Structure formats: C-alpha cells, structure tokens
Amino acid sequence: MHFSKTSEYAIRVLSYLSVHNESLHSVNTLHKELDFPYKYLTKLMTGLTKKGLVISNRGREGGFSLARDSKDIYLNDILNAVEDSGVNEDERCILGFDKCDSTNPCMLHDKWIKPKTLIDDMLLNTTLAELARSNKKI
C-alpha cells in the first residue's frame, strides 16, 4: 500500500503541527520546514481547513494550528479528508476488478484479507499524538 502524495503531505503537515503546537504556522513557514511545493501546500491547507482538521487564523500573526487535540485525529480521518479513501473502501479489489468478494474473488483476494485488516487497524487506531511521540522524521 502506498499513500498518494496528497495523503503523504497531509499526514506530514498535520504531524508537524502536532509536534510544534506551541504557535501558529504560516504556509511559508510550513513550506520551508517541510520542503513542500508552496502552491500545493496552500491548496492542501485550504482543504484541511474546510474539512475541520486545521484552523486558519488570518492576519500578520496568523497561521495554521490543529482544530482539535492530536489524540483525537486518526490517520483514517486524514485520508478521508484529503482522498475520500480511508478504511471505507472495503470492496475495493487490490487488482482493480469492479467486483471482488468471497463469492467472486480475484486471485489475491484470500491473501489480501489479513494484510488489509492490519492496515485498516493501523489507519483506524493510530493518532497524530502517537506519531508525534515517536520522535521520528516528519
């Protein structure tokens, strides 16, 4: 499984905001700190604001901060906000077939059940707070 570039950026920027929650952060600051394309980041932050994951404060001292506590934001929330493709894609076939279930399985269907369950569990149960505590690269 790979995240889309938008999902990667969203997870990383929200993790950054979680770790550095002592102040507001402008798009320019986030752009420099995370080395994301400025226009792409601007569009992403607008979308995250509309989806209620960040708060945007305007003005000279404005910037972005998390809209709620990082322990209440799960990876699945982020994916649903930017891709509409979190755990809710239960019927999606790993090989791209329109219909793939126990009555009409693809050749990987039975092998995919266990890893998909583990991935779904990770997305549903991993919070930004956990990521921030990991002290790993953002």
BELZI-V562208 format. One record per run of one state. SS is the DSSP state (H for helix, E for strand, L for the rest). FROM is the first residue (numbers start at 1). TO is the last residue. If there is no record, write none. Layout:
# BELZI-V562208
ss->(SS:SS)
from->(FROM:FROM)
to->(TO:TO)
This chain:
# BELZI-V562208
ss->(L:H:L:E:L:H:L:H:L:E:L:E:L:H:L:E:H:L:E:L:E:L:H:L:E:H:L)
from->(1:5:20:25:26:27:35:38:51:54:58:63:67:70:73:74:75:83:101:102:104:105:109:126:127:128:134)
to->(4:19:24:25:26:34:37:50:53:57:62:66:69:72:73:74:82:100:101:103:104:108:125:126:127:133:138)
